[in-house]
Amino acid sequence: MKDKNRIKKKLLIEGFLAFLITVTPLFFYGYKYIPAGIEEWKFLGITIGANGFLDVSDSIYYYFTKIVPLLLLVLWFVTCKHWWYHAILIPIAMYSFQLLRVLTYESNKIDENEIMYVIAVTMVVVPIVYFIRVKLVDKHVHGIDLKAMDTELKLLKEKEAVRKELEKLERRRENLSKKSATASNESDRFEGHREVL
């Protein structure tokens, strides 16, 4: 029963995502269906203004040329199972900054200085992606397992420490043997002197 509910929920979510992807061209070209030359447009109780553009049609055009790719990139990022999916954050950041600039259209410049923000995001994302790639390539391509290497190094260090400890014990034993031999020689000499006396 739980599996059926889980499968239904998964199918509903995946169906909704597929529907959303399918209707994105309608959103993208939605500006063509808005009457030209009007300053304000009401749709489903939402009032959309020109926001500094010539008319509502222009503002909708600029909004959806940013929203549609951003939406598709976010869906791709969320559903991607590849190791490099963090790299998708770079175009997501680019479209996000461009959308923010279009929504706050005051300087009459669109897509001008967003590159500085994208460079900042890139400087964070690229090292993360490269680090993940190096780890995966080392493990799966070259067959290098870093945990196994660490374990092997620890074992080697422990063996080296045990070998050094054995050498110390061997030297002590030899020193004790020499001392006991010297003590027994002196004891023999002492016994020999006693007999002479």
N, C-alpha and C positions, 0 to 999 in steps of 0.2 A: 504494500500500500504506500509506504513511504517512497519507494522507488518510482511509482507511478506519478505521485505528486511532484517529485523532483524532476521527472522527465517532462511533465506538463509545464512546470515553471520554466524549465530550460527552453522548451519549445516556444513558449510565449515571449520570453526575453529575446531569443534569437530571431523569432518572427518579427518582433517590433524593430529590432536593429536592421533586419533586411528591408522592412518597409521604409524605415527612415532613410536608408541608403538609396532606395528606389525613388523616393520623392524629392531627393536633393536637387535634381535638375529643375523641378517645378519651383522650388525656392529660389534657385539661382536665377531663373528667368522670370521670376514673379514681378519684377519691376515693369515688364512690358504690359501687364494687365492693369496697371494703375493709371488713371487718367492723368495726362500731362498738364502741367501748368498750375496745379493746385498746391497751396501752401500747407494744408492740413488734410489728413485723411483718417476717417474712423473705420475700424474693422474689428468686429466682435467686441466692441466696447473699448478697444484700445485706440488712442489717438496718436497718430504718427505725424510729426511735423517735418518741415524741410530741413531744420537744424543747420541753417547756414548755406545749404545747397540751393540751386535754382528752384527746384520743386521737390515734392515728395518722391516722385519717380526716381530722381537722381540719388536722393538719400537712401532709398531702398536698394538701389543698384549697388551703391558703395557698401552698405551694411552686409548684403548677402554675398558680395564677392569676397568678403572676409569671413562671414559666419559659416558658409557652406564648406570651404576647405578646412576651416578650423574644426568643425563638427566631424568631418570625415577623418581628419588626422587624430582627433581624440578617440574616436571609435577604433581606429587602427591601433593606437597606443594601448588602449584598454584590452583589446582582444589579441594582441600580438603575443606569440609564444617564442619568438626568436631571441637570441642573446643580445642582439643589437637594438632592441626596441627603445632603449633610452635615447638613441639618436633622433627618434621622432619628436622628442621634446624641442629640438631646435626649430623646425618649421612651425610647431605649435606656438612657441614663444613669438616667432616672427608674426604670425597671423593674429595673435592676441594683442601684441603691441599696435599693429596696424588697425585692428578693430577698435581698440581704445582711442586711438587718434581720430578715427572716423566718427565715433560716438561723441567725442568732445571736439568737434570741428570748429575751431576758433581761429587758427592761424592761417587758414586757406591753403595749407600745405598738407598733402596726403602722401604717405609712403616716403618720407624724406629722411628723418633721423632715427628711425627705428633700428637701424643697423647697429647702433651703439649698444642698445639693450640686448639685441640678439647676440652680439659678440660676447657680452657678459655671460649670458646663458650658455653659449657655446664653450666658454672657458671652463665652465663647471661640468657640462655634460660630456665633452670629448674625453677628458681624462678618466671619467667613470667608465665609459664605453671601452676605452683602450685597456683599462685594467681588467675588465671582465673578459675581453677578448684574449688577453695574454694568459689569464688563468685557464680559460677553456682550451686554447691552442696547446698550452703546455700539457694539460691533462689528457685531452682527447686525440690530438694530432701527434704530439711527441711522446705520449705515454708517460709523462712525468707526473707522478702523484706527489704533491708537496707534503702531504701528511705522512705518507710512507717514507719520504726522504727525511723528514724531521725525526720520525721514530728510529730510522736507521742511524742517523747521526747521534741520537741520544744513546742508543745501544753501543755504538762505537766509543763514545766518551766514557760510558760506564765500564766497558771492557778495558779501556786504557787506564782508568782509575784503579780497577782491580789488579791489572798487571803491575802498575807502579807500587801498589800496596803489597803485592806478593814479593816484588823485588826488595822492598824495605824489610819485610819479614825475613827474607832469605839472608840479607846482609846482617840483620840482628842475630839470626841463628848462627851465621858464620862467626860473628864477633863473639857471641856467647861460647861457641865451640872453641875458639882461640883462647878466650879467657879461661874456660874450664881446662883446656889443655895446659895452658901456662900455669894455672893454679895447681893442677895435678903434678906438673913437673916440679914446681916449687915445693909441693907437699912431699914428693919423692926425695927431693934434695934435702928437705928438712928432716925426713925420716932417716936419710942416709947420714946426716950429720949427727942425729941423735944416737945412732948405732955406734958411730965412731966415739962418741963421748961416753 
